[in-house]
Amino acid sequence: MKNIIKINKIRGLWAVVSTSIILAIIIALMYIFRPINRTIRRFSKIFFWINGVSVERIGEFDKNAQILVLNHQGIMDICYFEAYYPWDICWIAKKELGEIFLYGHALKAPRMIFIDRENKKSLIYLIKEAKKKIDEGRILAIFPEGTRSKGGRDFLPFKDGAKILIEKYNLKIQPIVVVNTRKLFDAAKVEINASKARAICLDAYTPDFSNPNWYKELRDNMEKVYHKHYDIINGENN
């Protein structure tokens, strides 16, 4: 058991080093070759190759979706979609992420949307900026939980920002459930505790906004899918 923990730590430390190097190169290329070339951001897949980890995709990405709604476990969520999502994503992220050394530039360079959750005007800003990105043909991506989960079986509550945005522009959404991505690389513990994770792409649809419970039903459905695949991957029968 101690040997396994030690190996996970060593793999985690290597992940930190390799990620920093890869990220620095990608950021430099993004700033040099403006406007941003989507191909440059796909270099993120190198992280998966050199760390021996992978994400199994179940289902297909829908090219007609206007916004991706995802649960959030950690940096590997963003790395995976930057590497393998075929179209130009615009992440909606909290302002603090843009202030993190190196990682912040990975979001600033491709012109993502940052929100100051302490500012009452942030929702107005989000709505305006989201419209600009949609008009540019970019696909919005949002984590309605608002923060990272711990990667366990709990699914966090959804905040209302995504709901308001989706209703405002009548957006076609594609829910995507990620499972075990935190175990691919736990940045808090600097460990790699698994080699495989999953991203389950659900059918894209435009919600029936006349149904006042549509947002709750979206979350409940995503949670149900999450529990199913979490139990399969982790061998639990709760």
N, C-alpha and C positions, 0 to 999 in steps of 0.2 A: 504493500500500500504506500509506504514512504517513497519507494522508488518511482511509483506512478506519479505521485505528487511532484517529485523532483523533476521528472521528465516533462510534466505539464508546465512547470515553472520555466524550464529551459526553453521549451517551445514558445512560451509566452514572451520571454525576453527576446528571442529571435524574431518573433512577430513584431515587437516594438521597433527593433532595429530595421527590419526589412520594410515595414510600413513607412517609417520616417524617410527612408531613402527613396522609396517608390513615390511617395506623396510629394516630396521635394522636387523630383524630376517632373512629375505631372503638372505641378503648380507652375514651375518655370516655363514649361512648354505652353501652358494655357495663357500665360501673360505675354509670351513672345508671339504666339500665333493667334492674335485677335483678328476677327471675331472667333470665339471659341469653336474649335473643331471637335465635334462629338467623338471622333475617333480617338483623340488624345485621352479623354476621360475613360475610355474603355481599357486603357492600359492598367486599370485597377485590377483586372483579372490576374495580373502577374502575382498579386498577393496570394491568391488561392493556390496557384501552382507551386510557389516556393515554400509554402507552409503546409502543403499536403492536406488542405481542407477543401470541402466542396459544398455546394447547396443544390439539392435536387429540386428541380422545378416540376410541379404538378399542375397541369392545365396550361393554357396559352395566354400570352399577353394580347390584349385587344387594342388594335391600332386606332379604334374609334373612341376609346376612353379619353376623357378630358382631365380626369383627376384620379390618382391612385390613393386609396385609403388603406393604410397599413398599421398594424401594431408595431411596437418599437422595442427592441432589446439591446441595441448597441450599435457601434460603428460599422459592424459587419453588414447590417441592413443596407446602409448607404453604399458601402463598397460593392456589394453584390449587384445592386441595381445600376450603379454607375458602370459596372463592368459588363453586364449582360442585358440590360434593358435596351431594346433596339432604337428607341426614339429619345428626343431631347427632354430630359427631366428638369423641372424647376422645383427644387425642394423648398418647402416652407418650414423655416427653422427659427428657434428662439434666438434672440439677439446675442445671448451669451456665447453661443457656439461660434459666432463670427469673431469672437475675441480670443479664442484659443490659439496659441502659437501653432503655426503651420496648418493645422486643421482648419482654422478660420479662413485662410486664404484658399483652401480647396473649395470652399463654398462661395467666397467672394468673387473669385476669378470667373466662374461661369454664371455670375449674376443671379444668385438665388434670392429668395425673399426672406428677410429677417424681421422678426416681430419682437417688440418690446412689450412683454406681457404686463409690465407695471404701468404702461402708458394707456390711458383710456382711449386714445385716438388710434391705437394700433389696429383695431378692427377696420376702421375706415381706410387706413393705409394698406392693409392686406387686400381689401376688396378692390382698391384701385390698381395695385400692383399685379394682382392676379389677372385682372382683365387685360393688362398690357402683355403679360406672358401668354395668355390664351390667344390673343390676336397675333402674336409672333409664331404661333403654331407649337408652343411648348406644352408638355404634359405636366400638370401640377402634381405634386406628391406631398401628402401630409400625414403626420402621426397624430391622430385625434386624442390619443392618451396624454399627449403633452409632455411626456417624459419617458425614460427607459424603464421597462419592467426589469425584474431580477432574473428573468428567464425561467421561472418556475411555472407552476400550473395556473397561477392567478392571472387574470386578464383585467387590466385597469379600466376604470370608467372613462368614457369619452367626454372631452370638453366640447363646448358648443361652437367653437370657431369654424370647424369644418362644416358643420350643419348649416350655419348661416351663409357661408361661401357657396356651398353647393346649391342651396335654395335660391340665392341671389342670381346666379347665372344659369340655373337649370342645367347643371352639369351631369354628363354621363360619367358614372364612377365605376372603377374596377376595384373591388375589395381584394386585397392580397394579404394572406396570413403567413407570417414568418415564425418558424419553430426551431428552437435550439441555436439560433445565430449567436446568442450571447456566449454559448459554450464553445463556439468556434474560436472566439477570442474575447475573454473577459478582461476589459481594460482596467477595471477597478482592482482586480486581483493579479493582473498581468499573467494570465494563464490561458492555455488552450486545453479545454477539457473534453472536446469531441472533434471528430474529423468530418462529420456530416450534419447537415441541417436541411430544412425544407422551406420552400416558398410555394404556397398553394394559391394559384390564381383562380379566383371565383369569377362567375359570369359578370360581365359589365352590364350596367343598366342605368336608366334614368329613373330615379325614385318617383313614386306617386306622392307628390307633395300635399295632396288632399288628405293623406293619412297622417295624422299628427304623431303617430308612433314609428314612422319610417326609420328614423335615426336610431332609435332603441332596437328596432328589429334588425338593422344592419349590424349593430354591435353584438346582439345576441347570436346572430348567425355566424359571425366571425369567431366569436368565443366558442361556439359549438364545434366549428371546424378545427380551431386551435386545440381544444381538449382531445379531440379524436386523434389528431396526428401527434400531439405531445405524448399521449399514452402509448401509441404505437412505437414511436422512436425511443422512448425512455423505458419501455417495457413495464409500464404501470397499468393497473386496471382499476383506478379510483372511480 
